[in-house]
Amino acid sequence: MTTTPIIELQDLRFAWPKQATLLDIESFRLEPGQRLFLKGPSGSGKTTLLGLLGGVQLAQSGSIRLLGQDLSQLSASARDRFRADHSGFIFQQFNLLPFLSVLDNVLLPCQFSKHRTQQAIQRHGSIRAAAQALLDHLGLPVQLQQQLAGELSIGQQQRVAAARALIGQPKLVIADEPTSALDADSREAFLQLLFAECKAAGASLLFVSHDQALAKRFDRSIDLSQLNRAIRTQEL
């Protein structure tokens, strides 16, 4: 029995206007439940690839399929809804809203996705209970959950960002350099928590980082500069 990949790229080509081709990827797959470490030097197209996976940009040719859905066949608004329903993002700078409480930051995806709201309610009884359970599992004390997000430490903000990405059990979690501001012990603790929560949610994890020491913790490790024919051609 074959399973539908979470991500499937085929003959993907992308270039910014009036610039050389940045991404040229023959094929790539991320399987359900898989943890993938993606590395690559600055300028190799990692951030652009994440934008394409989120449907923020569209490729000039080839296909990007998430959960079997070709993103190029959706309108811009439909891509936004699809991303909100099925993908959770952890950004390098976390992108929390500092004037909202911790709990309200975690609940934000449910404002944009009925699907994730329903998933959260089905699993925990309410979206508030789902947010509190995630924060508890990620080690954020109850007394901080009503505090403004902007008042938290970097490590605490990181856990809030992870909870926000995971609420409603999205099938794909994309983490873009989420451990760059942490020391070694904090990185290890965060990874353990992130892996456990992704497993509990049944989510695949695409983890982008320069920190090669983390790669051994993942099911697969890929260097984008080797996957990307545009980079390899420049090196010939």
N, C-alpha and C positions, 0 to 999 in steps of 0.2 A: 504493500500500500504506500503510495507516494503522498507526501505532504506538501502543501503550498508554502514556498519560502516566505519569510517575513519581508525580506528585501530581495529583489531580483533585478539586476542591471544587465542590459544586453546592448552592445555596440553603442554605448553612451558617448556622445561628444558634446562638449560645451566650450564656448569662448565668450569672453566679454566683448562688447562692441569695439571694433577696430583693434583688437588684440589677437595674438596667436592663440591657437587651441590650448586650453588649460587642462581639460580632462578628456581623455580618450581611453575608455575602459571597455574591453571586449566582453567580459562577463564577470559577474560577481553575485554571490548568494549569501544570505544570512538565514540560517534555519531556525525554526521555532525552538525557543528555550536556549539558544546558543549564546555564549558570551564571547564577543570578538573584540580584540585589541587592535586598533588602527593607529599606526604611526606614520610619520612623514615629516620632512623638513619644511620650514616656512616657505610658502610659495608653491607647495606641491598640490594645492587645491582642496585641502581638508575642509576648510570652512565653506567653500563653494559647494562641495559634495553634500555637506549637511543641509545647506539651503535647498539643494535639488531634492533631497530626500524628504524635506518638509514641504515641498511644493511651492516654495517661495519664488524660485526660478524654474524655468523649463529648459531642457536641453535642446540644442539645435537638431539633434538626430538621435536615434536609438530609443530605448524604452526604460522607464523606471517603474517597476511594479512593487507596490506595498500590499501585502496580503492578497496578492493576485490582481489588484486594481492598477491599471495603467494610469498614472497621474496625468499624462498628457491628454487623456480623454475627458478630464474633468474641467469645469470652469474654475476661475480663480476662487470664487466663493465656495465651491464644492471642495476644492483642494484644502481650503482653510478648515472646513468642517471635518473632512477626513483626517487631517492632521490632529485636530483637537480630539477626535474620537479615539484614535488608535496610537498616537505617539506622545511620549512624555520626554521633555527636554530638561537636562541639567546643564546650565551654562557656566562658563568659566567665571564670570562675575556674578553668578547666581540670579541676577535680575529680579530680586524680590522687590515688592513695593514697600518702602520703608515706613510709610504712614499708615499701613494696615497691620493688624495683629498677625502673629505667627499663624494662628488658626485660619484667619481669613486669607492669607497668602496660599496656604495649602489647598483651600477650597476653590481657588480661582478657576482651575480647569473645569469644574462642574458647572460654572456659569456659562461656559461656551460649548459644553457637550452633554446632551441629554443621555447619550450612551454611557458615558463614564459616571454620570449621576446614578443611573439605574444600576450599573455594576457595583458601585459603592454601597447603595442601599441594599441590594441583594445580598452582599457579603456581610455587611455590618449593621444593617437596620436603618442607618441614616448617614448622610454625608458627613455630618459632624463627628459621629462615632468612628467613621472610616478615617478621618483626618487625625483624630486623637489616637487611634490605634497605630497608625503609621508613625506618628511622632514618638509614641511610647516605645515602639520597636526600634526606632532609630536613636533612642537614648536622649531625647529632649525632655527635661523634667516638666511635669504638669504646670508648675508655677510660672514657667516661661511661655506657655502657649497663648496667653492673652496679652503678652508683652508686644510692643511694636517691633517689627522685624529689624528696623534700622538700629535697634539698641543691642542686638545680639553680637556675639563674637563671630569671627570668620568661620570657625568650626561649627558653631551652632547654626549660622545661616546656611551652611552647606547641607546640613541635615534637613532643614526646612525645604530647601530647593529639591532635595531628593524625594521628600514626602509629597511635594507638589507634583513632581513628575510621575509618581507611582499611584496617586489616588485614582480610583476607578479602573485599575488593572489594564492599562494600555498594553497592547501586544508588543510594542517596541519602545525601549528606553534608549535615548541618545544622550551620552554624557560627553561634553566638550571640555577637555582639560579641567575636570572638576576638582582635582587634588593638587593643582599647581601651587596653592598658597599654604599647603599643610606640611608639617614635618613628617618624618618617616613613620612614627608610631601612629599619628593621627590618620595618615593615608591608609595604613594597614587596617585600622579599626573601621574606617569608613568603607573600605572595599568589602570587608566581611559583612557589614550591615547591608550594603547595596546588593551584594550577591544574594543574600538571604531573602531580601524583600522582592527582588526580581523573580527568584524561584517561587516564592509564595504567590506572586501575581501571575506566574506563567509567562513572564515577559522575556523577550530576547534583549540583549544588551549590546549596543555598539558604543565602545568606549574609546575616545580619541585622546591621545596623550603623547608627549615627547619623552615621558619617563619609561625607558625601555625596561627598567628593573621590575615594572609591574606586569610585563607581558606574560610571564610564566604563570600568573594566576588565572589566565583566561583559556578558553577552549581552543581558540585560534588566535594567531597574531599575523597581521598583514601590513606590509610597508606600501603605502599608497604610491610612492615613487616607482616601485616595481610593478604594481598593478596598472599604472597609468602609462599607456603607450606614448602619450605626448611628451612625458618627461624622458622616457627611454630614448625616444628619437632625438631629442636635444643633446643627449649624452653621447650619441654615436659620432 
